[in-house]
Amino acid sequence: MDKQKVIEKDPGLIADQDYAFLREAGLGYIEKLSGKIWTDYNEHDPGITILEALCYAITELGYRTGMPMEDLLTGADGKIASSQTLFTAKNILTQSPLTVNDYRKLLIDIVGVHNAWFLYDDFYTVNNKDIPAGEIALYADCKKDELSYDVTPHPVYLSGLYKVILDLDFDQQFGDLNNGELQVLNPATAKFKGGDVSLTIIFPVWNDTTIAGLLSADPASITGVTTSFPAGNNITITIDFNYTSGGANHAATLNGIINIDLQPSGQQVLPADVQGFFTANFTAQVLNLYLLKIQQSKHIVQTAVRTLNENRNLCEDFVSVTTIKDEEIAICCDIEVSPSADMEQIQAQVFYVIEDYMNPSVNFYLLSELQDKGNTTDTIFEGPVLQHGFIDTAELEQTQLRQEIYASDIISLIMDIDGVLAVRNFLMTKYGTDNKAIPGQKAKSWCMPVTTGCKPVFSETKSKLLFYKNQFPYLPSLTEVRDTLKWLRAVKARNKLSGHTDDLAVPTGTYSALDSYTSVQYLLPQTYGVGSAGLPSTVSEERKAQARQLQAYLLLFDQLLADFFSQLNGAKELFSTDNIVQTYYAQFLGDIKNIAPVYKQDTSAKTIEQLVMQIQDSAVATMNSWQQLYESNDVFADRRNRFLDHLMSRFGESFNEYVLLNYSLDYDTQKETHITPADLIDSKISFLKDYPVISYQRARGFNYFPQKDDLTVDAIKLWDTDNVSGLEKKLCHLGGIDNYYRRFLYCIGNATIITTTDTPAKYQFVFKNPHGDTLTSAATYTTQEELNKALPAFMDRLLAGQNYAVKETGTNWNIYVFDKAYNNLAVSNNFTSEQDANTALAQFITEFNTECDADGLHLIEHLLLRPRNNLFARPPVCLDPKCDFCGEQDPYSFKMSVVLPYWPVHFRNMAFRNYFEDIIRQEVPAHTMVKVCWINDQSLYDFENAYKTWITALANYSFDNTTITDLQKANDVMVPLLFNLHSEYPLATLHDCEESKDTNPVMLGKTILGSLKN
């Protein structure tokens, strides 16, 4: 029962809204501070009068502070700004699929998909043997200490792989889209006057390899149709025809089986009659309908594949996506109905309840319906964002594939239909793909088993339902029954809603000018001479001075209170992601009567409003009048950061460790330069703005098979793209990495290749800085490939700022840069002075560090490197000779590698490395393992080129598996590179004992040893 809305007798005001409490507290302070000299606390005392006016003003502040949050956040336009981090339920409670139920919801949301199931066992059985899941079986060979394709007693069961089975919808035109059957009613009735004739034409299912070419055929281009009926027990048909596909003409043959489902009363349809139905025109119509059906089925499956890849979870993948196989089950029974029953209506209802029992539908609900059922907001929005309503998880779990069909369940459902009196002689029979009853699966009266991975389908045409009225048998009209059945399906279908509310709306508030303020001077009695009445013009100058003195005294309280009101009005900005310039707010009280003489002016006759209030900016580094009076830049930065910390803490996120450790280190001076507060504010704001996406995609892997609208590979989404995992996006935010795009991170600067005039030609590389200075390699290479291999190593030395020298050669100065092998020199053009040479060298190093956008990372899921056939190279493993495994035999399942360049300045700092590695391990899913590698430029150059090639090959293979050889070659290059990567550490330098400073001590496992510094 709703609580009545009444005005409470004792509302229980909070302290800042309770005038009596405030007055009593004020009196207490007065007694404590001045009790020895002031004892008159009666109402006539001016001090008490002022106290009461201030208390009244404070209650107004308390009232506004206690207003509903939506009122406090509503702007003058009547809306709550989108910059508030009050994300709606749809944007903050949902997440990319994490569980099988999440995946199922996402697929069922696709138009054309009725249900979906995921088989995720680690193995499957073939010929009574357990075979490890995946495209090819893997085994551990302990004696050879390797993975093998040869069978051993130790199979490797890969985890995280799914076999996806789709149950496509029943289409009103094409029937069940999971098979290739077409139902034809009354193909020709001129000869048969005794009732309906129904045929089922069984063609191959859409993914049958014999009809692969027809999946891209143009149905409108069918010509040259001929039919033949080979001899046999079944009525078979062979159709030869031509069609157009891909701009070329093709010939095709289609074989099918024809089943006569319904014979007319008193007549028999013979094979010769069926042959007569197939005129050229009728056969062309059948072909057209069949092509449209299988192409629609293929398109739905392709859409499902695209959806899965776009929402794939980290370290998971889909081995196959296909449609369910049907197992036809026919039912024979006698049904007694009431004399007034509508026979066609009851038979349609019987068909419907049996269909729904064998293959229940997943219902979509409105948001309001789930709320009415008592579901909480967090459970309603749990899982992925859907387009066609909400799915009840509890109901979804009840729609698993059936393993048995029980007669008692079906009889009970039939008996619940109005007009049904009894069900007798109930039998079930299962039919195979050859349209014949399966031996041993016939005449089951109580329980019919269903093959694992198959869907039981009720066969209307093979079932024999005989209805009785008053013991007289009746046979309903099949045409009317089917029409009624279509109507029942349409009425009770709850899937694929549209135009519904899919989110909780942002509350709307009532705007109030929260910073509007009325001076306490207007609350005092007129005798005080302040406020709107003021003083008569006849009073003395002394009396006017006394009034101004009181105004000046009260202005202190006025300004404090007015600033509090301004602060409340600015709260909507403080808790937003706007780029604000202040965290303290104030207002100028210039509209109080006769207040102007109270304010002090400077020598230029500017007022405090002009000097301070018109330049309320604390974000600038240069001190201004506002900062001097209210809020300095340091105070602003500290407060703004703390407000943003509060907003992040609402989502359980923190930048605290990042603040402590994100700094750059000058390797020459060994001085730390902390990140600026402004940069930190920008990082936090960027993180908060992106948080709905970061949160939603937090466990999502990257889409290795991005597709265009025509479902071909979208190559531009493979490299130089934001198509990366959600984990990478979040790690980059937490690590201060601005660019999370997948791109080349290795450094070649603006190097170009030159060819000498020698015969045979030799190759060198040359660099040029913005000032036109060039740096040319002294070493030459016989091929461009050799030069390409040497280039990253040289760059690695140059970027590290080590192993270079400026030396005098005759009358000129040159730059010498040792490469990684210490046996080649790169020599610049001659400089006229040592200073010019040093300047050019510094410019080169600055240029490379500026141009090389190496601040980034790569994340590789090992499962995607699994073999697809027995030609793929396998990664190294470390197996116990006794085959005592602890997971070492499986280098693929739930394992990842994070690869980063080691040379960016903060990446070379071990404190930052430890922090970032901890963040990586905290953010990865708990069931996964991650390896972090900080590698040099040469290794990154090799890795990234192999990585790009492999990603491209994987996408192409996903589109067309005939390109498996290209994937195998790319995989074979990628695997040894990835599994043999090792981290590089900062260079430590030995010093003479006479040197006092120890700027970079040698630490075991944390540094690499450099040369003795003279």
N, C-alpha and C positions, 0 to 999 in steps of 0.2 A: 504494500500500500504506500502511495506517495506521501511524503511528509508535507503537511500543510505549510504554506508560506505565510508566516505571521511575523510581526515585529516583536522580537523578544523583549521581555520586561527587563532582564539584566543581560545586555549583549556581551558583557565581559570584554571591554575594550582593552587593547594592548596599550602599553605604557605611553607610546608617543602619540596616541589618540585620546588619552584620558586627561582631560583638562584638570580635574581635581588632583590627580596624581602628580601632574607636572607642577601645579601650584604648591602642593605640599612639599615636593622635593626642592623647589626653589626657596621656599621659606626655610627649609632645613639648611641649605647652603648659606643663606643670609645670616641665620643665627650663628652658624659656625664661624663665619668670617668676621662679622661685625656685631656680635651680640653684646659686647661691652660698651659700645658707643651708640647703638641703635636698637631701641626696644619697642618702638611703636610700629607694630605690624598690622594695624587696622586698615580697612579698605580706603580710608581717606588719605593715607600716606602716598605721596607721589611715587616712591620706590615700589610700593605694592601695586599701584596702578600700572606702572611700567612692567612689572613682573607678570601681571595678569594679561597684559597685551601681548607680551612675548610668548606666554604659554598658549594663548589662543592661536598665534601665528604658527607655533610648533605643531599644534594639532592639525592644522591644514597641511603641513609638510608630512606628518604621519599618515593623514588620510590619503594623500596622493601616492605616498610610498606603498601603501597597502592596496592600491588599485590592482585589478587583475593584470596578469603579465601581458595579455594581448593588448590591453589598453596602453600599457607603458611602452610597448614596442611599435604601436601603430603610428605611422607618420601622418603628415598633414593631408596626404592624398587618400587616407583611409585604409592603407595597406601596410602590411608588415614587409619590410624590405627583404629581398632575397639574399642579402649579404649576412643575414642572421644565420647562425649555425643550428637553428631549430629545424633540422631536416625532417621531412615527412616520413611516415612509416614505410612507404614504398621505397624511399631513397636510402634509408638507413638500416632498416631491419631485414631487408632481403639480402641474399648473397648468391653468387654464382654456384651452380650445383656442387654439393659436397657429398651427398649420399645417393644411393641408388634411387630412392624415392624422389629426390630432386631431379635426377636425370629423367625419370619416368614422367614427372609432371611437365618438364620442358618439352618432351616429345609428344605427349598427348595434346599439348597446346597447339601443335601444328595442324593446320587444316588438312584433313584426309587421314589422320592417324587416330585410330580408335583406342588402342592400348599399346603398351610397350613393356618388354621385360628384358632384364639383363642377366645373362649367365656369366657368373664370375668365379666359378670353381677354378682351382689352380691346375686342374687336369681334366681331360675328357677321355672317354673309353672308346677304343677302336679294337674290334676283334677280342673283346674281353681283356684288353690290356690298357692300363692307365698311361696315357700319353701326355707329357707336359704341355700346358696351354701355350698357345702362340702359333705363329705361322709354321715353325719348324721345331721339332723336338731337340732339346739340348740335354747333354749328360755330362757328369763330372768324371774325368779320367784321373784318378788319384795318382796312379803310377807315373803318368806323363805330366802331372801337375798342370792340367789345362782343361778347358771345356772342349767337348767333342760332339760331333753329330753321330758318332758310332754308339750303339746301344751299350750301356753299362748298367750295373745294378743301382746306379745313383742318378736318377733323373733330376733335372733342375726345374723346379716349378716356379715359373715367373708369376709374380703377383701384380695386380693393378690393370690386368687386361680384361676386357669385356667382349662378349659376343652379344650383340644387340638384336633382338627379335621384335619386329613391328607387326602389329595387327592393324591393317588398314581398314578404313571405314567401309560400310556397305553403301555403295552408291546407288541412287535410285535408277540410274540409267544403265550402269554397267554391272550391278550386282556386287558380289564380294571381290574387292580389288586385290585380295591376296592370291587369287587363282586366275586361271585363264578361261574360266567357264562363261558361257553366254546362255541365258535362258530366253527362249522364244515361245511365245504363246500364240496359238492360232496362226501358224505361218501360211496356211491355206485351208479354208473351210468350205470351199465350194462342194467338195466331195463328201465331207463329214458333217452330217446334220445332227448327230446324236449328242453333241457336247463339245467341250474344249479339247484341243490338242496342244500338248506342251512338250517342247524339246529342250534338252540341255546339250549344248555343243561344247565339248571339252577340248580346248586348245592348250598348248604349253603355257606354263606360268611365265610371268614377265622376265624373270632372270634365267630362263632356260637358254643355254648356250646356242641351241639350234636356231633361235630367233633373234640373236643379238643385233643383226643388221636391221630388223624391223623397228627397233626402238628409236631410230632416227628417220624412219620413212615418213613421207608426206602422204597421209591418208587420201588426200584429194587427187593424188597422182596415180591411183590404181588403174591399171589397164590390162587387157589380155587375160581376163579371168576365165579359167577352165576348171572343171571339177570332174573327179572320177571317184568311184566307190569300189575299192578293192574288196575281193571276196573274203569272208571270214565270219566268225560267230557274232562279232559286234558290227554295228553299222559304222564303218569308218569312212572318212572323206579325205581326199587329197585335193588341195586347191593350188593350182599354178597361176602365177600372176606376175606382173611387172609393177615397179614403183620407182619413185625418184627419191634420192637421198644424197645430200651434199652436192647437189648440182649434177649428179650422174644417174643414169638409168641402171636398174638392177632387176634381175629375175629372182623369184623366190618360190619355194614350195612349202605349204603349210599342211600339216597332217592333224586330224582331229577325230574324236570319237563322238558319235551322236547317240544320246540316250532318249528314248521315248518315255517321258515322265507320266504322261496322262493319256489314256486312250478314251475316245468318245464312247458314250453309252451305246451298247449294242453293236458297235463296229470295232474293227481292228486296223490299226495303222501298220502297214507292212513296210519292209525296207524299200520296196519299189516305190511306195507312196512318198517316203522320205526323200528319195532321189528326185522325185518330181517337184518337191518344194524348192530345190536349189536351181532356180532359174539364174541366168547371168546377173540380172538386176538384184535378186535376193542375195546371191552370194557376195556381190560387191558391197551390199549394205552390211552383211555380216562381217566381212573383212574390215570395212571402215570402222565399225563399232569395236572390233577386236583390237585394231591398232591404237585407237584412241584410249582404250582401256589399259593396255600394257604400258603405253607411254605416260599415262597419268600415274600409274603405279610407280614407274621408274622415277618420275619427277618428285613424287612425295618422298621416296626413299632418299633421293639426292638432297632434298631439302632437309631431311633428318640428319644426313651425314654433315651437311654444312652447319646445322645448328649444334650438333655435338662437338665439332671441331672448334666452333666459336666459343664454346663453353666448357671445354675439356679441363678436367682437374689436373693439378700438378702430379706428375709421375703416374698418370693413368693414360690408357689408350684403348682404342676400339679395334679389335681384330677383324670384325666383320659386322656389317649392318644389312640385314635382310628381312624378308617378310616371313610370317609364321606359316607353317604347313598345316593344312586342314586335315582333320580326320572326320569323315562324314559318319554321323550316327543317325540311323533311322529308328523310328518308334512306331510300334503297332499296338493299338489298344482299342477297346470299346468304351465309349463315353455315353452315359445316360444323362439326358438333359430334360429340363422341365418342358411341358407342352407349349408354353408361351415363349420359349427361348428363340432368339434370332440365330439360326444355325451358322451363317457366315460370320457374324460377329463373334460367336463363341469360338469357332475354329481359329479365327484370326488371333483371339486372345490366348488360346492354347499355344499356337505357334510362337506368339510373342513371349510368353512366360518361359517356355522351354529355351528359346534363343537367349533370353536374359540370364537364365540359370547357367547355361553352358558357357556363355561368354558375356559376363556382366559389363555394363558400361561404366565409365568413370564420369561422374557428374561434375559439372561446373556450377559454382554458386556465386550469388551476389555477395558483396561485402556485408550488406545488412543481414543477409540470411545466416551467414556464419556467426555474426554477432548475436543474432537472436537464438542461435543454438548454444550460446554460452562460451564460445571460443574467445580466448584473450587475444589482444592485438598482436602480441609477439608470436603466437602460434599461427595466426591467420597469415601473417606476412613472412613466415619462415620458408626459406627456399627461394628459388629464382623468380624473377618478375615474369608473370604470364600475361598474355594478350587477351584471353577470352574468359576471364573470371578467376575464381579461386577453387582449388581442389582440396577437399578434406583428406588429410593424410591417413586418418583412421579408415576411411572408406577405400582409399587407394590400396591399402595393404590387404583389403579383402578381395581384390580382383587379380590375385595371382593365378597362374595357369592351373587348371584342375588336373588332378592325377587319376581321379575316379568320378564316374557319373553314377549317382545313386537313384534307383527307381523310386524309393520312398520320398525323396526330395521333390521329384517332378510330380508325383501323384498328389502330394500335399499342395503344390502350387496350382495344379489344375482344379483341385477341389475348392480352392478359394475363389474361383471365378463364379460370379453370379449366374445361376441357371444350371450349373453342373450338379448332378445328383450322385453320380457314382462313376468310378473308373475301374475297369476290369480287364483281365487278360493282357497285362502290360508286358511287352517284350522290347528289347533293344538289339540292334544289329549294327556292326561297324563295317564300313565299306573302304576298300583300298583305292589307289590311284587308277587301277584298271576298271573301276566302276563295278567291281564285283565284291560280294560279301567276303570278308576275310575269314578263312577257315579257323574255327575255334573261337571266333568273336561274333557268333551268330546266336540269336535267341537267348540273350542274357536277360534274366528276369529281375535281378536285384542290383547288380553292380557291373559297370562296364569300365575296364581300365583304359587310361589314355596314355599314349606313347609320350615319353619325356620330350619336352620341347615342341609339342604339337598342341593345336587348339581343337577342342571338340566343336563340330559344327552340326547343327540340326538340319537334316535333309528333309525339306518339305515334300519333295517329289517322290522320294523313296519310302516315306512314312505312310502308314495306312491307319488313318483314324476314322473309325466308323461310329457315327452318332445315332443314338436311339431316342425316339419320342414315343412313349407308351409302347415300348417294345418293338416299334417299327423302325427299321434302318433308314437313314437319310444321308444323302451325299451332297454337301454344299457346293455352290458354284466356285470353282477355283479362281476365276477372274475376280469375282466380288471379294473373295477371301484375301487375295493379294492386295487389292485396293484398300481394304480395311486395315490390313497389316501395315501398309505404308503409312496410313493415317495414324495408327497407334505409335509407330516408331517416331513420327514427326512430333506428335503431341507430347510424348514422354521424354523425348530427347532433351537433355540439359547441357549438352556440350556446345562449345564454341559460342559463348555469349558475345554480344557486341553492344557498344554504346552504354556500358555500365560504368559505375563509379569504381575505380580501382585503387583509390588512395583515400586516406583520411585528410580532409581539407585543412589547410592552415587556418587556425581560428581568426576570425575578424574581430577587431576591437573598435572602440570608440575613441577617436582622437581627442586629446585635451592638450591645451597649451600648458604643459607641465612647468614651464619656466615663468609663467605669468606671476607677478608678485605685487601685493599691495602693502605699502609701508606700514609699519606699526605706528608711525606717527599719525596715520589717519584713524587709529583706534582710540587715541587718547581724547579726553574731554576737551571741549573747545577752549576752556580757560587756560590750557597750556600754551596756546598761541601757535601751535604747529598743525600740520595737516591741511585739509582743503580750505578750512575757514581762515586760517592765518590770524593776523592781528589787525585791529582797526588802524587806519592811517594816522589817527590822532595820538597814538601812543608815543612815548619817548624813545629816543635812540637807545637808551639803556635797556628798555624793555625789549626792543627789537634784537639787541645784542644777546640778551638772555635767551630769547627764542632760538636764535641761530646757534647759541652754545648748546642748547638742549638738542637741536637737530643734529649737530655734529656728534654729540654723545650717542644719540640713537642711531646715527648712520652706521656706526660700528656693528650693531646688531642687525640692522637692515641688510648690510652688505653680506654678512655671514649667512643670513637666512636666504637672501636672494641667490647667493652662489650655490647653496644647497639645492634650491629649486632648479637652477641651471644644470647642476650635476645630475639630478634625477632625469631631466629632459635629455641629457647627453648619454644616458645609460644605454640607449639603443645603439649608439655608435661604439661605445666601449666594448660591448659584447658582440661585435660584428667583425667581418673580415675586410671592412673598408680601410682604405689607407688614410687613417685619421692623423691629425697633426697635434692633438692635445688629448690629455686624459683628465685634466682639471678644466672645469667650465665656470664662467663668471658672466655677470651682466652689469651694465652701467645703469645706475639708478638716477637718471637725469630728469625724470618726469615728476619727481617729488616737488611740490610747490615751494618756491623760494630756496631751493637747495643749491643753486648755482654758486652763490657766494661762499658756500662752505667748502667747495672743492678748491684745491690749490692748482694754480696754473704755472707753467714754466715761463721762461723769459720770452718765448715766442708766442705766448698767449694760447698755447695748446692745452686742452683739458685732458683729464685722465682717460676720457673716452677715446680721444684722438691718439694719445700716447700709448695706451695699453690695450684697450678693448677692441680696437680695430685691427690689431695685429696678433690675434691669438694663435700663435704658431710656435710649438715647442719642438717640432721635428727638425728645424734648421740648426746647424751646428753653431752658427754665429749668434751670440747672446743678443737678445732684443729686450725691449722694455717689458713685454709680457713674461718672458722667462725670468727676468729679475724680480718681478713682483709675485708671480704665481708658480711657474713650473719651468725648471731648467731643462735643457736637452737630456742631461743624464737622468733626471727624475722621470722624464717622459719615457725614455727608452726602457728604464727599469719597470715602470708601471705597465707600459704597453705589453712588454714581454710577459709580465705576470698575468695580465688579463688573458692573453693568448694561451698561456700555460693552463689557466683554468678551463678554457674552452676545450683544449686537447684532453685534459684529464677526464672530461665527460665521456670520452670514448676510450679511456684507458691508455692514452698515448702520452709520451713525454719526450722532450728534447733535452732533458737535463744533462745526460752524459755527453750528448752531442755538443752542448754549450761548453762543457769543460775540455773537450778533446779536439774540437774542430778548429784547428789553427794551422797556420803555415809556418814553416821553419826555414830560416835563411841559413844555408849550409856554409856560408862564408863567415858570417858574424855569429852564428849559433844563437840568434835571438828569436824569441817567439813573438809573433804578431797575432794577437787574439782576433777572432772574427768580430767584425763590428756589430754593435747592437742593431743597426739598421738592416744589415744583411740577415741577421737572425730573425728579425721581425718579418722580413720578406719570406724567409723560408717557412716560418710557421704559418703565415697567411696562405701561402701556396699549398701547404700540406692540408690545411683546413678546407680550403676551397675544393681540393681534389678528393677529400676524404670519402664522400659517397662512392666514388668510383674505386678508390683504393680499398675501401671496406668491402664493396661488392665483389671485387675481383681478387681478393687477398689470397685465395688458393687456386686461382685459375692459371693454367698453363698457356703458352702462346699458341696461336693458331698456325700450325705448320702447313695447313691446306686452305689458305684464304681463297675465296672464290668471288668471281664477278657475278652479275645478275644472270648471265648465261651459264653459270656454274662451272666455267673454266677457271684455271689458276689465275689469280690476281698477283702477278709477279711483283708489282710495286709494293706489295705488303710483306715482302720477304726481307728486304734490306733497306737501310735508311728509312726506317719505319717505326711507328709507335706500337706495332704489333709485337709486344713482348708480354711476358707473364705478369700477372698482378703483383707477384712477389718482387719482381725486379723494380716495378714502379714504386712500391713502398720502400724498398731498401734504398733506392736512390734519394727519395725524400728524406729518409732518416740519416743518410750519410752526407747530405749536403751536395749531392750530385744533381746538377740542374737538368742535364740531358740524359734521359733514359732510353733514347732511341737505339735500336740495333744498328750499328754503324761500325766503320773501321776506326779502331782506336790506336793502331800502330802508327808510328811517326815517320813520315818520309819528307815532311816539310814541303818546300817548293822545289824539290830536287828534279832535275831534268837529266836525261842521258845524252851524252855526246859521243860521237864516233870519230876516232882519229883517222888520219889519212894513210896510216900504215897498211901494208898489204901482207897478210890478210888484216882486215880491219880489227881494231881493238876498241874496247868500250871503257869510258870513264863516266863519273857522275859529277855534276856541278850544282852548287847551291848559290842562290842570290838573295841577299837581304833587301829591304825596301830602299836602301840607300844606293843600290847598284853594285855593292861590293860582291865579288864572287869567290867561292871556295871550291877548288877543283881537286879531285882525287889524284894523287900521284900514282897510285896503283892502277894498272889497266887490266882488263879482263878479256878473254878471247871470245866470250859469248855474252849476250845480254842477260841470259839466265844466270850466269855466274855473278854478274854485277847485281842483279836483283836480290840474290841471296846475301851478298856482302853488304848491301845498302842498309838494312835494318840494324845490323850489328854496329856499323859506323854511327848511325843515328843514336843508338843506345849510349855510346860513349859521349857523344856530343851533348845529349840531353842531360846526362848525369853531371856535366860540368867538370869532368875529370879527364886526365890523360891528354892535356893539350899544352902547348907551349908557344910562346912568341919569341922567335930567335932572329938574330941579325945575320943576314947572308950578304956579305960584301957591303954594299952601300944601302941595301934594302932590308926590310923586315917582312917576315913571313909567318903564317900561322901553321903550326903542325898539330894534327889531331891523330892520335893513335887509334886504330880500330881495335876490336875485341881481341884479335889474335896477337896484337902488339907487334906485328911485322909489316904493316902497311901504313903509309902516311898520306894524309890529305893535305895539300899545300895550297895556300891562297895565292892570289896575285901579289906582286910586290907592293909594299907600302913604304912610303918615304920616311916614316918615323915609327918608333915603338908605340907611341901614343895612338897613332892612327890604326896600327894593327890591333892593339888591345880594344879600341873602340869598336872596330869591325867585328872582332870575336864576340864581344858582349852583345852586339846587335844580332849576330847570327844566333846565339843561344836564346836571346829574348824572342826572336822571330820563330824559332822552332817550338818553344814552349807556348807561344801565343797561337800559332797556327795549328799545333797538334792538340786536338780536342780529345785528350786521352782520359778525361775524367768520366769513367763509365765502367760498365761490367757486362759480362755475358753469363747467362745461366743455361746449362745444358742438362736435360733430363736423360739419364742413361737408358731408360726404357725405350726411347725412340731410336736408340742405336742397336736394338735387338736384331738378330738375323731374320731375314724373310725367306731364305732358302739355305741349303747347305754349302753355298759358296762364300758366304759372308765371313770375314775375319772376326775372331772372337777376342775380347779383351783379356789381358793377363789375369790370372787368379793365383792365389796362394793356398794350395790344398794340403791338408794333413795326409801323410802317407797312409794312415789307417782310416781315411775317409771319416774322420771325426769332425763334422762341419759345425761352424758357428755363424753361418751366413756368408762365408768367404766364397762359396761356390756360386753365388748369385751376384754378379756385378751390376745387374740391371734394375731389380725391383726396388722402388722407393729410394732411389739414390740419385743425387744431383751433384754437379760440379759448378762452382762459381769461379769465373776466371776474370782477373783484373790486371791492369798494367801496374807495375811496381814503381815506376819512376815519378808520377805526379808527387809534388812536394809532400802533401799531407799523407799520401799513401806510403811514403818512405819512413814515416814516423811510427815507431813500434807501438806507442800508446794508442794512436788512432787505429792502427791495424787490429790490435787486440779488441778495441771497442767495436769496430765494424764487424769483425768475425763473430763476436758475441751477439751483436744485433742480428746477423744472418742466422745464427743457430736458434735464436729466440723466435724469429719470425717464420721460419720454415715449419710446415706441418709436423706435429710431434712424431708421426710414424715414419718420417723420412730421415735420411742421412745426407749430409752435405760435405763436400770437400772444397776448400777455398785455396786457390792458387794465385799468387802474385808473381807474374812472369815478366821477363824482359821483352824488349822490342822485337828481337829476332824471333823468339818463340811466339809472340803475339802475331807477328806478320805471318808466320806459317800457319798458326791456328786459325786466324780469321779468314784467310783465303780458303782453307779447307772447310771451315764452318759454313761460309757462304755457299760454296759448291754443294755441300751436303744438304743444306736447307732447301736449295733449289731442286736438287734431285729428289728429295723426300716429297716435296709438293707435287712434282711431276708424276712420281710413282703413285701418289694417292689419287691423282686424276686418271692415270692410265697405267695399270700395273705391268704393261708390256715393257715399260722403261726400267724394269728391275735391275738390269745390268748396270745402268748408270748409277742407280742408288747403291748397288753393291760396291762399285769402284769408289764412290765418294765415301761410303761408310768405312771401307778398308783403309782409306787415308786418315779419316777422322779418328777412328778408334785408337790406334797407337799414339797419335798426337795427344789426345785428351788424357789417356790413362798413364802417360809418361811425363806429364807436366809436373814441375816442382817449383816451389816458391823461391824468388830471389829476395835477398835481404840487403839493407843499406850498407854502403861501403864504409868500413872503419879504417882509420889511418893510424899507423904506428908513428910515434914521435920520439925524438931524442930525449934522454933523461933530463937534459938541461931545460927543456921546454916546460913551462909551468902549467899551461892549460891542457886539460884532458877533455876535449869537447865531444868526442864520439868514441867512448871506450869500446874495446872488442868484447862482445858477449857471445858465448857459445849458443849456436842455434838461432841467433838474432841478427847477426851481421856477417859480412864477408870481408876477408882480410885484404887491405890495400897495400901499397908500397910504403917504404920508409920515407918520411918527409924530411928533407934537408933544410 
